[in-house]
Amino acid sequence: MSIPSTETKPDGIHQARRPQGRYVRQMIKTGSPREREAYAQKLIQRSRVDTGYFAQLALGLVLLLVGILLELPLLVLIAGVSSPVINPLVGLVSASLRPSYHHLLKSLLYLVFTFLLFFAVGWLVHLLSPELEGVLQSLSLYYGGDSWLTWIILVVFSVIGMLIFLFRDNIPPVIISTVLFFLIFIPITLAGYQMARVDSVSAASFLILAGARLFISLLVMVLTAWITGFQPQKVVGWLFLVLVIIAALLMINEAFGIFKPGERPKSIITPGSTTVLMEETPAEVPTMAPTATLNILPTATSLPAVAAILAPTPTQTPHEETPTPALIQAEVISESGIVVRESPDTSSVILAYFNKGQIVTLLGEQVTQQGIVWEKVSLGNDTFGWATSRYLQVIAN
């Protein structure tokens, strides 16, 4: 009769059933190309999106909609746990490890469809309850804002999620999927809500934020797989990596304005007038006394001076001063802040960002374009721009 031994192997704590843990690490080091390809094929099979994905996603979206309408944070949290949004992301990464055009396009299609569903939830929130207050305030607690801590959390959980996918198929990545749900897909819902409110500026800012986080997460996952031994393969894999890098850089630049555009002539745009480009200031023209009467033209006068003299100007008394309009102070009340654009147009160049609570100086001019009321604001140094009036609250003197 043998007595059971209590001796443990030194690596016993890391050992897992095949094809996980120690076996995968050993296969990466000593495995043949055929073994690597076979394992990459298993990763593709595990990342396939089936009917179960859509059933869970539908449940999560319903809970999210009800949670927002009834203002129940617990339902929103359960919605995040119930939504397996990580599946299309790891599907894209696995398609680059074992080149598969079909799996890449299919995962991309499912990801776009998931984005549209979250966008539709935000649209429905405003459609079903247009007078609902506090939607931005409540959901802003979940997507984390623009702090660096949020980006660190995104990177860390993307790394952990990819490692679990590669080495531990018996551990469901529920926590990872929940974090991505709030950091990437909640801003999509907010974009739909803002678009339904005809606030395309705020909607675009949320879409840019979600896109930046999405491509950063994908890039981190691809690099994590590469470092652990699964590099992109053939044209499909490397093309996917290059496109993800380019998209991530573009989205980050759009969100934070890291690479500023070149200096351009400043434009003065007022409602009902043409655009005047301010180039170099011409030489000063001698001005005549306001009380002088023009009888004859002075001799040896240059053409610009003649034109300046002939131009009709309002008469003023010697001691009369032009009244300067009183400047108005306003506070930014949008949770996502506001952008100041060069002209009252949602496609115009962004000149500056103002976060919630910052004070903005208004110049007292408004114009309505594209269904949006724009307010002319001062940016200092004799420059100005246009911001959405809806999220500016005038401060009483």
C-alpha positions as CSV (number, residue, x, y, z in Angstrom):
1,M,0.0,0.0,0.0
2,S,1.5,3.3,-1.0
3,I,1.1,6.5,0.9
4,P,0.2,9.5,-1.1
5,S,3.0,11.9,-1.4
6,T,2.6,15.6,-0.3
7,E,5.5,16.7,-2.5
8,T,4.6,19.4,-5.0
9,K,6.3,20.4,-8.2
10,P,8.1,23.7,-8.2
11,D,6.0,25.0,-11.1
12,G,2.8,23.4,-9.9
13,I,1.1,26.7,-9.1
14,H,1.5,27.9,-12.7
15,Q,0.6,24.6,-14.3
16,A,-2.8,24.4,-16.1
17,R,-4.6,22.0,-18.2
18,R,-3.8,22.0,-21.9
19,P,-3.7,24.1,-24.0
20,Q,-3.1,26.8,-21.3
21,G,-0.5,28.2,-19.0
22,R,2.8,26.3,-19.0
23,Y,2.0,24.4,-22.1
24,V,1.4,27.6,-24.1
25,R,4.6,29.2,-22.8
26,Q,6.6,26.1,-23.7
27,M,4.9,25.9,-27.1
28,I,5.9,29.6,-27.8
29,K,9.6,28.8,-27.0
30,T,10.1,25.4,-28.6
31,G,7.0,24.8,-30.8
32,S,7.1,24.4,-34.5
33,P,5.5,26.9,-36.9
34,R,2.7,24.4,-37.5
35,E,2.0,24.2,-33.8
36,R,1.8,28.0,-33.6
37,E,-0.5,28.1,-36.5
38,A,-2.8,25.5,-35.0
39,Y,-2.9,27.4,-31.7
40,A,-3.7,30.7,-33.6
41,Q,-6.6,28.9,-35.3
42,K,-7.9,27.9,-31.9
43,L,-7.8,31.5,-30.9
44,I,-9.9,32.4,-33.9
45,Q,-12.4,29.8,-33.0
46,R,-12.6,31.1,-29.4
47,S,-13.1,34.7,-30.6
48,R,-15.9,34.0,-33.0
49,V,-19.1,36.0,-32.4
50,D,-22.2,33.8,-32.4
51,T,-25.8,34.2,-31.5
52,G,-25.0,34.0,-27.8
53,Y,-23.0,37.2,-28.1
54,F,-26.0,39.1,-29.5
55,A,-28.3,37.6,-26.9
56,Q,-26.1,38.9,-24.1
57,L,-25.5,42.2,-25.8
58,A,-29.3,42.7,-26.2
59,L,-29.8,42.0,-22.6
60,G,-27.1,44.4,-21.6
61,L,-28.5,47.2,-23.8
62,V,-32.0,46.8,-22.4
63,L,-30.7,47.0,-18.9
64,L,-28.6,50.1,-19.9
65,L,-31.6,51.8,-21.4
66,V,-33.9,51.1,-18.4
67,G,-31.1,52.0,-15.9
68,I,-30.6,55.4,-17.6
69,L,-34.4,56.2,-17.9
70,L,-35.1,55.2,-14.3
71,E,-31.8,56.7,-13.0
72,L,-30.7,53.4,-11.4
73,P,-26.9,53.0,-11.4
74,L,-27.1,49.4,-10.3
75,L,-28.9,48.5,-13.5
76,V,-26.2,50.3,-15.5
77,L,-23.5,48.3,-13.7
78,I,-25.3,45.0,-14.4
79,A,-25.6,46.1,-18.0
80,G,-21.8,46.4,-18.1
81,V,-21.3,43.0,-16.6
82,S,-23.8,41.4,-19.0
83,S,-22.3,42.9,-22.2
84,P,-19.5,40.8,-23.8
85,V,-18.1,43.8,-25.7
86,I,-14.5,42.4,-25.6
87,N,-15.4,39.6,-28.1
88,P,-15.1,41.7,-31.4
89,L,-11.9,43.3,-30.2
90,V,-10.1,40.0,-29.5
91,G,-11.5,38.8,-32.8
92,L,-9.7,41.5,-34.7
93,V,-6.5,40.8,-32.9
94,S,-6.7,37.0,-33.4
95,A,-7.3,37.6,-37.1
96,S,-3.9,39.3,-37.3
97,L,-2.2,36.4,-35.5
98,R,-3.3,33.9,-38.1
99,P,-4.1,35.9,-41.2
100,S,-7.8,35.6,-42.0
101,Y,-9.5,38.2,-44.1
102,H,-12.9,36.6,-43.4
103,H,-12.5,36.6,-39.6
104,L,-11.1,40.2,-39.7
105,L,-14.0,41.6,-41.8
106,K,-16.6,39.7,-39.7
107,S,-15.2,40.9,-36.4
108,L,-15.0,44.5,-37.8
109,L,-18.7,44.3,-38.9
110,Y,-19.8,43.0,-35.5
111,L,-17.8,45.8,-33.8
112,V,-19.4,48.5,-36.0
113,F,-22.9,47.0,-35.4
114,T,-22.2,47.1,-31.6
115,F,-21.2,50.7,-31.8
116,L,-24.5,51.5,-33.7
117,L,-26.5,49.7,-31.0
118,F,-25.0,51.7,-28.2
119,F,-25.5,54.9,-30.2
120,A,-29.2,54.0,-30.7
121,V,-29.6,53.5,-26.9
122,G,-28.5,57.1,-26.3
123,W,-30.8,58.3,-29.1
124,L,-33.7,56.4,-27.5
125,V,-33.1,57.9,-24.1
126,H,-33.8,61.4,-25.4
127,L,-36.6,60.2,-27.6
128,L,-38.5,58.4,-24.8
129,S,-37.7,61.0,-22.1
130,P,-36.6,64.4,-23.7
131,E,-37.1,66.2,-20.4
132,L,-34.9,63.8,-18.4
133,E,-32.2,65.7,-16.5
134,G,-28.9,64.5,-15.2
135,V,-28.1,62.0,-17.9
136,L,-24.7,63.5,-18.7
137,Q,-24.0,63.9,-15.0
138,S,-24.8,60.3,-14.2
139,L,-23.1,58.7,-17.1
140,S,-20.0,60.9,-16.8
141,L,-19.3,59.0,-13.6
142,Y,-18.8,55.8,-15.6
143,Y,-16.7,56.7,-18.6
144,G,-14.0,58.4,-16.5
145,G,-13.6,61.7,-18.2
146,D,-10.2,62.6,-19.8
147,S,-8.0,62.0,-16.8
148,W,-4.7,60.2,-17.2
149,L,-5.8,57.7,-14.6
150,T,-8.6,56.6,-17.0
151,W,-6.1,56.0,-19.8
152,I,-3.8,54.0,-17.5
153,I,-6.7,51.8,-16.5
154,L,-7.6,51.3,-20.1
155,V,-4.0,50.2,-21.0
156,V,-3.7,47.9,-17.9
157,F,-7.0,46.1,-18.5
158,S,-6.3,45.7,-22.2
159,V,-3.0,44.0,-21.4
160,I,-4.7,41.7,-18.8
161,G,-7.5,40.9,-21.1
162,M,-5.2,39.9,-23.9
163,L,-3.1,37.7,-21.6
164,I,-6.3,35.9,-20.3
165,F,-7.4,35.4,-23.9
166,L,-4.0,33.9,-24.9
167,F,-3.3,31.7,-21.8
168,R,-6.5,31.1,-19.9
169,D,-9.5,30.1,-21.9
170,N,-11.2,28.8,-18.7
171,I,-11.4,32.3,-17.1
172,P,-14.2,34.4,-18.4
173,P,-13.0,38.0,-19.0
174,V,-16.1,39.5,-17.4
175,I,-14.2,42.2,-15.5
176,I,-12.2,43.2,-18.5
177,S,-15.3,43.4,-20.7
178,T,-17.1,45.5,-18.1
179,V,-14.2,48.0,-17.9
180,L,-14.2,48.3,-21.7
181,F,-18.0,48.7,-21.7
182,F,-17.7,51.8,-19.5
183,L,-14.6,53.4,-21.0
184,I,-15.3,52.8,-24.7
185,F,-19.0,52.2,-25.2
186,I,-20.6,54.5,-22.7
187,P,-19.2,57.6,-24.6
188,I,-20.9,56.1,-27.7
189,T,-24.2,56.2,-25.9
190,L,-23.6,59.8,-24.8
191,A,-22.8,60.7,-28.4
192,G,-26.2,59.3,-29.5
193,Y,-27.9,61.2,-26.7
194,Q,-26.2,64.5,-27.7
195,M,-27.0,63.9,-31.4
196,A,-30.7,63.5,-30.5
197,R,-30.5,66.8,-28.7
198,V,-29.1,68.4,-31.9
199,D,-25.8,69.0,-30.3
200,S,-23.5,67.7,-32.9
201,V,-20.4,69.4,-31.4
202,S,-20.6,67.4,-28.1
203,A,-21.6,64.3,-30.0
204,A,-18.5,64.5,-32.1
205,S,-16.3,65.0,-29.1
206,F,-17.7,61.8,-27.5
207,L,-17.2,59.8,-30.7
208,I,-13.6,61.0,-30.9
209,L,-13.0,60.0,-27.3
210,A,-14.5,56.6,-27.9
211,G,-12.5,56.1,-31.1
212,A,-9.2,57.1,-29.4
213,R,-9.8,54.6,-26.6
214,L,-10.8,51.8,-28.9
215,F,-7.7,52.0,-31.1
216,I,-5.4,52.5,-28.1
217,S,-6.9,49.3,-26.6
218,L,-6.5,47.4,-29.9
219,L,-2.9,48.6,-30.2
220,V,-2.1,47.5,-26.7
221,M,-3.6,44.1,-27.3
222,V,-1.7,43.5,-30.5
223,L,1.6,44.6,-28.9
224,T,0.9,42.4,-25.9
225,A,0.4,39.4,-28.1
226,W,3.6,40.3,-30.1
227,I,5.7,40.5,-26.9
228,T,4.4,37.2,-25.6
229,G,5.4,35.5,-28.8
230,F,2.5,35.9,-31.3
231,Q,3.5,38.5,-33.8
232,P,1.3,39.7,-36.7
233,Q,1.5,37.3,-39.7
234,K,1.8,38.1,-43.4
235,V,0.2,41.1,-45.1
236,V,-3.1,41.0,-43.2
237,G,-1.5,41.0,-39.7
238,W,1.0,43.8,-40.5
239,L,-1.5,45.9,-42.4
240,F,-3.9,45.6,-39.4
241,L,-1.1,46.8,-37.0
242,V,-0.2,49.8,-39.2
243,L,-3.8,50.8,-39.6
244,V,-4.4,50.6,-35.9
245,I,-1.3,52.7,-35.2
246,I,-2.4,55.4,-37.7
247,A,-6.0,55.5,-36.4
248,A,-4.8,55.7,-32.8
249,L,-2.5,58.6,-33.6
250,L,-5.2,60.5,-35.5
251,M,-7.8,60.0,-32.8
252,I,-5.5,61.1,-30.0
253,N,-4.5,64.2,-32.0
254,E,-8.1,65.0,-32.7
255,A,-9.0,64.5,-29.0
256,F,-6.1,66.4,-27.4
257,G,-4.7,68.6,-30.3
258,I,-1.1,67.4,-29.8
259,F,0.0,68.4,-33.3
260,K,-1.2,71.9,-33.9
261,P,-2.0,73.0,-37.5
262,G,0.2,75.7,-39.1
263,E,-0.5,79.3,-38.5
264,R,-3.1,80.8,-40.9
265,P,-4.3,84.3,-41.4
266,K,-6.9,85.2,-38.8
267,S,-10.4,85.8,-40.1
268,I,-13.0,88.1,-38.8
269,I,-16.5,86.7,-39.3
270,T,-19.6,88.6,-38.4
271,P,-23.2,87.6,-39.2
272,G,-24.2,88.9,-42.6
273,S,-20.7,90.1,-43.6
274,T,-18.0,88.7,-45.7
275,T,-14.7,87.2,-44.4
276,V,-11.9,89.6,-44.2
277,L,-8.4,88.2,-44.0
278,M,-6.0,90.1,-41.8
279,E,-2.6,90.1,-43.4
280,E,0.2,92.5,-42.7
281,T,-0.9,95.9,-41.4
282,P,-0.3,98.6,-44.1
283,A,1.5,101.8,-43.3
284,E,-0.5,104.2,-41.3
285,V,-2.3,106.9,-43.2
286,P,-2.3,110.4,-41.8
287,T,-5.7,111.2,-40.5
288,M,-7.4,114.6,-40.8
289,A,-8.9,116.5,-38.0
290,P,-12.5,115.5,-37.5
291,T,-13.7,119.1,-37.8
292,A,-11.9,119.8,-41.0
293,T,-13.9,120.3,-44.2
294,L,-12.7,118.7,-47.4
295,N,-12.7,121.2,-50.3
296,I,-9.9,120.1,-52.6
297,L,-7.7,117.0,-52.7
298,P,-4.2,117.5,-51.4
299,T,-1.4,117.3,-54.0
300,A,1.1,114.5,-54.2
301,T,-1.2,112.1,-52.4
302,S,-0.9,108.4,-52.9
303,L,-3.8,106.4,-54.2
304,P,-4.4,104.5,-50.9
305,A,-4.5,107.8,-49.0
306,V,-7.0,109.2,-51.5
307,A,-9.2,106.2,-51.1
308,A,-9.0,106.4,-47.3
309,I,-10.0,110.1,-47.4
310,L,-12.9,109.5,-49.8
311,A,-14.2,106.6,-47.8
312,P,-17.3,107.8,-45.8
313,T,-16.7,107.7,-42.1
314,P,-19.0,108.7,-39.3
315,T,-18.3,112.1,-38.0
316,Q,-17.4,112.5,-34.3
317,T,-16.8,115.5,-32.1
318,P,-13.3,116.0,-30.9
319,H,-14.1,114.7,-27.4
320,E,-16.5,112.0,-28.4
321,E,-15.3,108.4,-27.6
322,T,-16.7,105.2,-29.0
323,P,-18.4,103.2,-26.2
324,T,-16.9,99.8,-25.7
325,P,-19.4,97.0,-25.2
326,A,-19.5,95.5,-21.7
327,L,-17.9,92.1,-21.6
328,I,-20.0,89.2,-20.3
329,Q,-18.6,86.4,-18.2
330,A,-20.1,82.9,-18.6
331,E,-19.4,79.5,-17.0
332,V,-19.1,76.2,-19.0
333,I,-21.7,73.8,-17.7
334,S,-21.3,70.9,-20.1
335,E,-19.9,67.8,-18.4
336,S,-17.7,67.1,-21.4
337,G,-16.6,70.8,-21.8
338,I,-17.0,72.8,-25.0
339,V,-14.8,73.5,-28.0
340,V,-14.3,76.9,-29.5
341,R,-14.2,76.9,-33.3
342,E,-12.9,79.4,-35.8
343,S,-16.3,80.0,-37.3
344,P,-19.9,79.0,-36.4
345,D,-19.7,75.7,-38.1
346,T,-19.3,72.2,-36.7
347,S,-16.7,71.4,-39.4
348,S,-14.6,74.5,-38.6
349,V,-11.2,74.3,-37.1
350,I,-11.1,73.9,-33.3
351,L,-9.2,76.8,-31.7
352,A,-9.5,75.9,-28.0
353,Y,-11.1,73.6,-25.4
354,F,-12.8,74.7,-22.2
355,N,-13.6,72.2,-19.4
356,K,-16.6,72.3,-17.1
357,G,-16.4,75.2,-14.6
358,Q,-14.0,77.4,-16.6
359,I,-15.0,81.0,-17.2
360,V,-15.4,82.3,-20.8
361,T,-15.6,85.9,-21.9
362,L,-18.6,86.6,-24.3
363,L,-18.5,89.3,-26.8
364,G,-22.3,89.8,-27.0
365,E,-22.8,88.4,-30.5
366,Q,-24.9,85.3,-31.5
367,V,-25.6,83.6,-34.7
368,T,-27.7,80.5,-35.5
369,Q,-26.1,78.0,-37.9
370,Q,-27.0,74.3,-38.5
371,G,-29.7,74.5,-35.9
372,I,-27.1,75.6,-33.2
373,V,-27.0,78.9,-31.4
374,W,-23.3,80.0,-31.5
375,E,-21.9,82.6,-29.1
376,K,-18.9,84.7,-30.0
377,V,-16.2,84.3,-27.2
378,S,-12.9,86.0,-26.6
379,L,-9.7,83.9,-26.5
380,G,-7.4,86.8,-25.6
381,N,-4.7,88.6,-27.6
382,D,-7.4,90.1,-29.9
383,T,-8.6,86.6,-31.0
384,F,-12.0,85.1,-30.8
385,G,-14.0,82.1,-31.7
386,W,-17.5,80.5,-31.6
387,A,-18.9,78.2,-29.0
388,T,-22.2,76.5,-28.5
389,S,-24.4,78.8,-26.5
390,R,-26.4,76.0,-24.8
391,Y,-23.6,75.0,-22.4
392,L,-22.6,78.6,-21.4
393,Q,-24.3,80.0,-18.3
394,V,-24.0,83.8,-17.9
395,I,-22.6,84.8,-14.5
396,A,-24.7,87.6,-13.0
397,N,-22.8,90.7,-12.0
